[in-house]
Amino acid sequence: MRTVLVVPDGGAPSGGGTYDRRLRDALAVLGRPVREAAVPGAWPDPDPESRAGLSRVLAGVPDGTAVLLDGLVACGVPEVLLPHASRLRLVVLVHLPLADETGLPEARAAALDGRERTVLRAASAVVATSRWAARRVADHHGIGGVHVVEPGVEPAPLSPAGDGSRLLCVASVTPRKGHDVLLSALAGLADLPWRCVCVGPGAAPGLSAPGSGPEAHAERLRGLVRAHGLAARVEFAGPLTGDALEAAYTGSDLLVLPSRAETYGMVVTEALARGIPVAATEVGGVPEALGLDADGRRPGMLVPPGDPVALAVALRRWLTDSALRDRLRRSARARREGLAGWEEAARGMAAVLDGEEKAR
């Protein structure tokens, strides 16, 4: 059965975009053809032309077809989605609830929240990327159940272990990802040898609060780098893909993810696939992504969100305790063996698209 996949057109690399592409390819391998429709627009707040473009895409889909929509496109435009809800099997994939983006004005967050609720209640099925996110979406929006299709992970070569001093943060440079918390934590570690590379684009399209867009946030971070005297030790490398991203992972000892909110955290499993331990905030689905190795040990460290002191303590332990580094590396390499691939994710999504999987 053919599936139509509706995704935002273009934009910087993101976890949501990676999920969409990997899932598309894995569904095709399973013998389920996927027609991708990439729709231009400043989602989730598109202009009339972009709304019309999405409407034309849906109008051209035959009755009864399963349409999988990225929530960034679908959740802000109920007036476009609802006219097709009775004739198409609309499945909405929520990477992040719209109102959960950090820094949105209260009125705007409330408006997005209401539009998202209308869309999700009208959809044939709703999918989230972690058990935590499924509970959050179901409880918050009052819908009967949400399916869980966790991201897969691509096999990757084992990264060589270094002396522990090479830190890596892979995250879009937005307030939600907590780079300011990371910089404040690193400022307290000036007495130790380390270097941190931050990989990621400047902002998620369409979600920047007025007057505090991506450039304003980036400038605030540059100001923190200057204020803390970190210019020689912290690099913002911008978005990387392919060999350049692989080289960033290969040249790192520890992944640091200081997010204030996270529905899953695909970079966590990307690091673990290379045997790299993780220091992250204990938010959302991150503990699910980090998981446990076969012996029940966690392959990383979790700290409270928004707490630079706690993050600095964890990083100091990592940098000064060789026994801890060895233990976490062994655990990360053991966890690597149990990571699920994209074929498993595709099988789960195919069951949802066909109406065969029971919501959790």
SEMI-399702 format. One record per residue (C-alpha): residue in one letter; x, y, z. Coordinates in steps of 0.02 Angstrom, whole numbers, padded with zeros to 5 digits, always signed. Example, Ala and Ser with C-alpha at 12.3 -4.5 7.8 and 13.67 -1.06 7.14 Angstrom:
# SEMI-399702
A+00615-00225+00390 S+00684-00053+00357 
This chain:
# SEMI-399702
M+00000+00000+00000 R+00069+00170-00050 T+00098+00300+00085 V+00113+00488+00064 L+00239+00571+00180 V+00215+00759+00205 V+00368+00851+00273 P+00430+01031+00281 D+00530+01081+00129 G+00713+01123+00155 G+00775+01196+00318 A+00930+01158+00420 P+00975+00981+00475 S+00871+00924+00623 G+00827+00766+00718 G+00650+00774+00653 G+00708+00789+00474 T+00828+00644+00497 Y+00688+00538+00571 D+00575+00576+00423 R+00706+00531+00293 R+00768+00374+00378 L+00591+00312+00405 R+00544+00348+00224 D+00691+00246+00161 A+00660+00102+00283 L+00476+00091+00235 A+00527+00078+00052 V+00647-00064+00095 L+00502-00155+00178 G+00409-00147+00012 R+00296-00003+00059 P+00318+00133-00073 V+00324+00309-00002 R+00288+00467-00101 E+00366+00613-00012 A+00283+00783-00026 A+00397+00921+00039 V+00293+01078+00065 P+00375+01250+00074 G+00325+01367+00215 A+00372+01444+00381 W+00290+01302+00477 P+00196+01299+00594 D+00145+01478+00545 P+00138+01469+00354 D+00077+01609+00242 P-00081+01587+00135 E+00020+01525-00014 S+00099+01388+00090 R-00069+01337+00163 A-00138+01326-00013 G+00010+01218-00064 L-00023+01094+00076 S-00208+01093+00032 R-00166+01051-00149 V-00054+00907-00093 L-00192+00831+00014 A-00326+00859-00118 G-00223+00760-00241 V-00214+00605-00129 P-00341+00469-00171 D-00475+00426-00042 G-00423+00298+00089 T-00237+00330+00071 A-00129+00336+00227 V-00044+00505+00242 L+00095+00524+00369 L+00121+00707+00414 D+00265+00785+00508 G+00184+00877+00654 L+00279+01038+00615 V+00178+01049+00453 A+00014+00976+00514 C-00016+01039+00690 G-00030+01225+00657 V-00158+01219+00515 P-00318+01129+00567 E-00414+01226+00434 V-00312+01135+00302 L-00312+00962+00381 L-00490+00941+00443 P-00577+00945+00272 H-00479+00787+00226 A-00494+00695+00392 S-00647+00594+00341 R-00578+00528+00176 L-00393+00501+00214 R-00304+00406+00352 L-00210+00553+00425 V-00069+00499+00540 V+00020+00643+00629 L+00198+00620+00690 V+00233+00735+00838 H+00420+00765+00854 L+00392+00904+00981 P+00226+00980+01038 L+00220+01153+00962 A+00195+01246+01126 D+00344+01158+01206 E+00472+01257+01107 T+00569+01361+01234 G+00548+01549+01232 L+00380+01568+01147 P+00270+01711+01209 E+00127+01645+01315 A-00011+01699+01195 R+00075+01622+01045 A+00109+01459+01136 A-00074+01450+01188 A-00133+01480+01010 L-00018+01347+00939 D-00071+01227+01077 G-00255+01248+01034 R-00227+01223+00848 E-00123+01068+00881 R-00258+00995+00993 T-00388+01017+00856 V-00278+00929+00729 L-00230+00784+00840 R-00409+00750+00894 A-00462+00742+00711 A-00318+00630+00654 S-00341+00445+00623 A-00186+00411+00729 V-00051+00507+00822 V+00129+00449+00839 A+00262+00506+00962 T+00446+00459+00968 S+00456+00400+01149 R+00346+00328+01285 W+00366+00488+01384 A+00312+00595+01236 A+00162+00483+01201 R+00101+00504+01381 R+00131+00691+01374 V+00035+00715+01211 A-00109+00600+01262 D-00131+00679+01434 H-00108+00858+01378 H-00224+00851+01229 G-00350+00728+01299 I-00338+00602+01160 G-00371+00418+01185 G-00200+00349+01147 V-00039+00389+01057 H+00070+00264+00965 V+00257+00254+01000 V+00382+00231+00859 E+00554+00261+00930 P+00690+00317+00810 G+00809+00187+00744 V+00995+00215+00730 E+01115+00187+00586 P+01261+00068+00617 A+01421+00165+00642 P+01605+00126+00670 L+01669+00120+00848 S+01753+00285+00892 P+01928+00275+00966 A+01941+00321+01149 G+02042+00476+01188 D+02097+00555+01351 G+01920+00615+01389 S+01952+00798+01352 R+01857+00806+01186 L+01677+00859+01218 L+01543+00865+01083 C+01369+00944+01083 V+01258+00905+00934 A+01101+01013+00943 S+01015+01156+00854 V+01070+01321+00930 T+00903+01366+01009 P+00857+01409+01189 R+00777+01237+01214 K+00944+01150+01186 G+01028+01237+01332 H+01194+01295+01259 D+01193+01436+01386 V+01188+01307+01525 L+01332+01214+01445 L+01438+01371+01429 S+01407+01418+01611 A+01456+01242+01665 L+01614+01245+01561 A+01663+01413+01636 G+01686+01323+01802 L+01808+01199+01727 A+01945+01319+01673 D+02073+01227+01779 L+02052+01067+01678 P+02104+01022+01500 W+01956+01007+01381 R+01889+01071+01216 C+01706+01075+01162 V+01637+01075+00985 C+01454+01125+00963 V+01376+01059+00802 G+01206+01118+00744 P+01106+01246+00645 G+01055+01414+00716 A+00868+01389+00744 A+00714+01287+00707 P+00621+01374+00564 G+00458+01459+00608 L+00471+01446+00798 S+00578+01594+00849 A+00491+01718+00962 P+00475+01894+00889 G+00624+02001+00941 S+00722+01850+00999 G+00760+01757+00838 P+00905+01642+00799 E+01034+01779+00772 A+00987+01865+00936 H+01006+01700+01029 A+01170+01661+00942 E+01235+01834+00991 R+01189+01801+01172 L+01290+01641+01166 R+01438+01729+01086 G+01427+01855+01228 L+01435+01713+01355 V+01587+01640+01267 R+01675+01808+01279 A+01620+01840+01458 H+01683+01671+01517 G+01846+01679+01417 L+01804+01521+01320 A+01843+01578+01142 A+01997+01467+01126 R+01908+01313+01193 V+01731+01316+01124 E+01692+01305+00939 F+01522+01329+00858 A+01545+01228+00698 G+01372+01254+00623 P+01269+01115+00543 L+01369+00965+00488 T+01315+00812+00390 G+01395+00660+00310 D+01582+00640+00329 A+01601+00804+00423 L+01477+00749+00557 E+01557+00578+00566 A+01727+00661+00593 A+01653+00763+00736 Y+01592+00605+00822 T+01757+00514+00789 G+01853+00658+00867 S+01752+00660+01028 D+01755+00569+01194 L+01590+00624+01272 L+01426+00686+01200 V+01347+00826+01303 L+01162+00865+01280 P+01105+01004+01401 S+00926+01020+01335 R+00786+01100+01434 A+00659+00989+01344 E+00679+00838+01231 T+00553+00711+01169 Y+00686+00579+01135 G+00861+00639+01090 M+00919+00550+00933 V+01097+00614+00954 V+01107+00509+01113 T+01086+00347+01017 E+01197+00413+00876 A+01336+00433+01004 L+01302+00264+01083 A+01309+00183+00911 R+01491+00238+00909 G+01525+00183+01088 I+01530+00363+01151 P+01460+00395+01327 V+01337+00535+01359 A+01310+00674+01486 A+01133+00740+01467 T+00989+00818+01560 E+00857+00705+01633 V+00712+00771+01530 G+00575+00695+01424 G+00627+00540+01329 V+00814+00560+01354 P+00825+00423+01488 E+00737+00306+01364 A+00862+00347+01228 L+01009+00325+01346 G+00940+00162+01412 L+01038+00030+01506 D+01167-00096+01449 A+01141-00284+01466 D+01202-00276+01647 G+01080-00138+01694 R+01209+00001+01694 R+01178+00173+01620 P+01304+00221+01483 G+01312+00401+01538 M+01267+00531+01667 L+01101+00622+01690 V+01082+00791+01776 P+00934+00907+01808 P+00890+01027+01665 G+00940+01209+01677 D+01069+01176+01813 P+01245+01226+01760 V+01318+01180+01930 A+01255+01001+01918 L+01318+00987+01740 A+01488+01056+01791 V+01500+00927+01931 A+01462+00786+01808 L+01588+00849+01681 R+01721+00872+01814 R+01695+00691+01867 W+01713+00636+01687 L+01872+00739+01659 T+01959+00688+01821 D+01905+00509+01854 S+01984+00386+01732 A+01895+00238+01813 L+01727+00322+01782 R+01774+00355+01600 D+01823+00174+01575 R+01663+00111+01654 L+01551+00224+01551 R+01644+00179+01391 R+01620-00006+01424 S+01436+00024+01459 A+01416+00129+01301 R+01497-00005+01195 A+01386-00137+01273 R+01230-00030+01245 R+01285-00008+01064 E+01251-00191+01032 G+01068-00178+01083 L+01016-00025+00983 A+00871-00049+00863 G+00888-00004+00679 W+00770+00090+00565 E+00692-00070+00499 E+00613-00099+00669 A+00549+00081+00671 A+00478+00059+00496 R+00386-00100+00546 G+00308-00009+00693 M+00255+00138+00585 A+00185+00024+00449 A+00073-00057+00580 V+00010+00114+00632 L-00020+00167+00452 D-00122+00009+00424 G-00219+00030+00587 E-00148-00131+00659 E-00049-00069+00810 K-00136-00033+00974 A-00098+00137+01048 R-00007+00145+01215 
